[in-house]
Amino acid sequence: MVIFGFRTKVFVLAVLALVCPRCGNRVAHPLHRSVTRFTLFFVPLFPVRTRYGTQCTFCGLANRLPKDQAKGLLAQAGGQVQGYGTA
């Protein structure tokens, strides 16, 4: 019997003060990266999908971002995350 599946972990990269497109408030938006990995016998082996996004802390609107836009927002915030350098 082989046990396999997928596991997703969410990492908060930075907290940004942005204007929400839905509610119009300038509030905190955590910039997060979610990584889905293939698991075999509950051991994560390799990443299958990586997504980036923000979420308004006032109204809860979640926005997906492309990788280059997320990297730009992270650079504006002055954050440095392991594996997310300037090289």
C-alpha positions in Angstrom: 0.0 0.0 0.0 1.4 3.4 -1.1 0.2 6.5 0.7 0.6 9.8 -1.3 -1.0 13.2 -1.5 -0.5 16.9 -1.4 0.3 19.3 1.4 0.1 23.1 1.2 2.0 25.5 3.5 1.5 29.2 3.7 4.4 31.6 4.5 3.9 35.3 5.3 6.6 37.2 3.5 5.8 40.8 4.5 2.9 43.0 5.8 2.2 45.9 3.5 0.0 49.0 4.0 -2.0 49.1 0.7 -5.4 50.6 -0.4 -7.9 47.8 -0.8 -9.7 47.9 -4.2 -13.0 46.7 -2.6 -13.4 48.7 0.6 -11.1 51.6 -0.2 -9.3 51.5 3.2 -5.6 51.8 3.6 -4.9 48.8 5.9 -2.4 46.0 6.3 -2.2 43.4 3.6 -0.1 40.3 4.4 1.9 39.2 1.4 2.0 35.4 1.5 3.4 32.5 -0.6 1.6 29.2 -0.6 3.6 26.1 -1.7 1.9 22.8 -2.5 4.2 19.8 -2.3 3.7 16.2 -3.4 4.0 13.9 -0.4 4.8 10.2 -0.2 4.3 8.4 3.1 3.7 11.9 4.7 7.1 13.1 3.6 7.0 16.2 1.4 9.1 15.5 -1.7 8.9 18.3 -4.3 6.9 21.4 -4.9 4.0 21.1 -7.4 2.6 24.6 -7.3 3.6 28.0 -5.8 1.2 30.9 -5.5 1.5 34.4 -4.2 -1.2 36.7 -2.9 -2.4 39.4 -0.5 -5.4 39.7 1.7 -7.1 42.8 3.1 -7.3 42.6 6.9 -10.4 44.9 6.9 -12.8 43.2 4.5 -11.0 39.9 3.7 -10.6 40.4 -0.1 -7.9 38.0 -1.3 -5.9 38.8 -4.5 -3.6 36.5 -6.3 -0.4 38.0 -7.7 2.1 36.9 -10.3 5.6 36.0 -9.0 7.3 39.1 -10.4 4.7 41.5 -8.9 5.1 39.8 -5.5 8.8 40.1 -5.7 8.5 43.8 -6.5 6.2 44.4 -3.5 8.6 42.5 -1.3 11.5 44.7 -2.5 9.4 47.8 -1.8 8.8 46.5 1.8 12.5 46.0 2.2 12.0 42.4 3.2 14.5 39.6 2.6 13.2 36.1 2.7 15.4 33.0 2.5 15.6 31.8 -1.1 14.2 35.1 -2.3 17.4 37.1 -2.8 18.3 39.7 -5.3 20.4 37.3 -7.5 
